[in-house]
Amino acid sequence: MRIFFSTLAALALCSLMIFAQAPQGKGKGGPPKNLKVLTPENYMNYMRSFVPSLGLADKGGCNFCHEMDRSSDAKPEKVMARMMIEMVKDINSKFPDGKEHVTCFTCHRGSTEPLTAPPAAN
């Protein structure tokens, strides 16, 4: 239950920080600056999914990848996130049904590092 509330709080904080910033793009409420992989229509859906998928609630939430200036590319985590988004999109594009089969959670399972091996058996 504690994890749920931590995640919820991080999502709320992330949303507030994104929308409380100085005007972006063409003015207040305009599209965010420096989108390279996501679109103005879908970026918030992705951003909201990162906190639980990568277990960021106790690691700074949005600040794990973002500087205070959200358009900045100064953090290597943001650059890596872009590459991972492109990888996931590429994998999903190969399925003929057009559905999303792979997400960040598929590999990360709530961890900032992808889990590449099954948990050890007891």
CORZISUL-V818228 format. One record per residue. N is the residue number from 1. RES is the residue in one letter. OMEGA is omega in radians with two decimals (none if undefined). NEAR is the number of other C-alpha atoms within 8 Angstrom. D_LAST is the distance of its C-alpha to the last C-alpha in Angstrom with 1 decimal. Layout:
[[N & RES & OMEGA & NEAR & D_LAST] [N & RES & OMEGA & NEAR & D_LAST]]
//
This chain:
[[1 & M & -3.13 & 4 & 25.0] [2 & R & 3.13 & 5 & 25.6] [3 & I & 3.13 & 6 & 24.2] [4 & F & -3.11 & 7 & 26.5] [5 & F & 3.07 & 8 & 29.5] [6 & S & 3.13 & 10 & 28.7] [7 & T & 3.12 & 12 & 28.6] [8 & L & 3.13 & 8 & 31.7] [9 & A & 3.13 & 9 & 33.5] [10 & A & 3.10 & 15 & 32.7] [11 & L & 3.13 & 12 & 34.0] [12 & A & 3.13 & 8 & 37.1] [13 & L & 3.13 & 9 & 37.7] [14 & C & 3.14 & 10 & 37.3] [15 & S & 3.12 & 8 & 39.8] [16 & L & -3.11 & 8 & 42.2] [17 & M & -3.13 & 8 & 42.2] [18 & I & -3.06 & 8 & 42.8] [19 & F & -3.13 & 7 & 45.6] [20 & A & -3.14 & 6 & 47.2] [21 & Q & 3.01 & 7 & 47.8] [22 & A & -3.13 & 5 & 51.3] [23 & P & 3.14 & 9 & 52.8] [24 & Q & 3.05 & 12 & 51.1] [25 & G & -3.03 & 9 & 52.8] [26 & K & -3.12 & 7 & 56.1] [27 & G & -3.09 & 7 & 56.0] [28 & K & -3.13 & 8 & 54.2] [29 & G & 3.12 & 7 & 51.8] [30 & G & -3.14 & 9 & 52.3] [31 & P & 3.12 & 8 & 49.7] [32 & P & 3.12 & 9 & 47.4] [33 & K & 2.97 & 7 & 48.4] [34 & N & 3.00 & 6 & 46.7] [35 & L & -3.12 & 9 & 44.7] [36 & K & -3.09 & 6 & 44.0] [37 & V & -3.13 & 7 & 41.4] [38 & L & 3.12 & 7 & 41.3] [39 & T & 3.10 & 8 & 44.4] [40 & P & -3.12 & 9 & 45.9] [41 & E & -3.03 & 5 & 45.1] [42 & N & -2.99 & 8 & 41.3] [43 & Y & -3.11 & 9 & 40.3] [44 & M & 3.06 & 8 & 39.4] [45 & N & 3.09 & 7 & 37.1] [46 & Y & -3.09 & 8 & 35.1] [47 & M & -3.13 & 8 & 35.4] [48 & R & -3.10 & 8 & 34.1] [49 & S & -3.08 & 8 & 31.0] [50 & F & -3.07 & 11 & 30.0] [51 & V & 3.12 & 15 & 29.1] [52 & P & -3.10 & 10 & 26.2] [53 & S & -3.10 & 13 & 25.2] [54 & L & 3.13 & 14 & 25.0] [55 & G & -3.04 & 13 & 24.0] [56 & L & -3.07 & 18 & 27.4] [57 & A & -3.13 & 13 & 28.1] [58 & D & -3.13 & 8 & 27.4] [59 & K & 3.11 & 7 & 28.5] [60 & G & 3.13 & 9 & 32.2] [61 & G & -3.11 & 13 & 32.0] [62 & C & -3.11 & 10 & 34.8] [63 & N & 3.06 & 8 & 35.7] [64 & F & -3.14 & 9 & 32.6] [65 & C & -3.01 & 10 & 34.6] [66 & H & 2.89 & 12 & 38.1] [67 & E & 3.08 & 10 & 40.9] [68 & M & 3.00 & 5 & 43.2] [69 & D & -3.03 & 6 & 45.4] [70 & R & -3.13 & 7 & 43.1] [71 & S & -3.11 & 9 & 45.2] [72 & S & 3.05 & 9 & 44.4] [73 & D & -3.05 & 8 & 42.3] [74 & A & -3.09 & 6 & 41.8] [75 & K & 3.13 & 10 & 38.0] [76 & P & 3.11 & 8 & 36.1] [77 & E & 3.12 & 8 & 33.4] [78 & K & 3.11 & 11 & 36.1] [79 & V & 3.11 & 9 & 37.2] [80 & M & 3.13 & 8 & 33.7] [81 & A & 3.10 & 9 & 33.3] [82 & R & 3.13 & 10 & 36.5] [83 & M & -3.14 & 8 & 35.2] [84 & M & 3.09 & 8 & 32.0] [85 & I & 3.11 & 9 & 34.1] [86 & E & 3.13 & 9 & 36.3] [87 & M & -3.13 & 8 & 33.4] [88 & V & 3.11 & 11 & 32.0] [89 & K & 3.13 & 8 & 35.6] [90 & D & 3.13 & 8 & 36.2] [91 & I & -3.11 & 9 & 33.1] [92 & N & -3.13 & 12 & 34.1] [93 & S & -3.11 & 8 & 37.7] [94 & K & 3.08 & 6 & 36.8] [95 & F & -3.05 & 9 & 35.8] [96 & P & -3.08 & 5 & 39.0] [97 & D & 3.09 & 4 & 38.5] [98 & G & -3.12 & 7 & 38.8] [99 & K & 3.08 & 6 & 35.8] [100 & E & -3.13 & 6 & 33.2] [101 & H & -3.08 & 6 & 30.0] [102 & V & 3.06 & 9 & 28.4] [103 & T & 3.07 & 8 & 28.2] [104 & C & -3.09 & 11 & 26.9] [105 & F & -3.14 & 10 & 23.9] [106 & T & -3.12 & 7 & 23.1] [107 & C & -3.02 & 9 & 21.8] [108 & H & 3.09 & 13 & 21.6] [109 & R & 3.09 & 12 & 19.6] [110 & G & -3.13 & 10 & 21.1] [111 & S & 3.13 & 11 & 20.9] [112 & T & 3.07 & 8 & 24.0] [113 & E & 3.11 & 6 & 22.5] [114 & P & 3.11 & 8 & 21.6] [115 & L & -3.01 & 9 & 17.9] [116 & T & 3.12 & 5 & 18.3] [117 & A & 3.11 & 4 & 14.9] [118 & P & 3.09 & 5 & 12.1] [119 & P & 3.14 & 4 & 9.2] [120 & A & 3.12 & 4 & 6.5] [121 & A & 3.12 & 3 & 3.8] [122 & N & none & 2 & 0.0]]
//
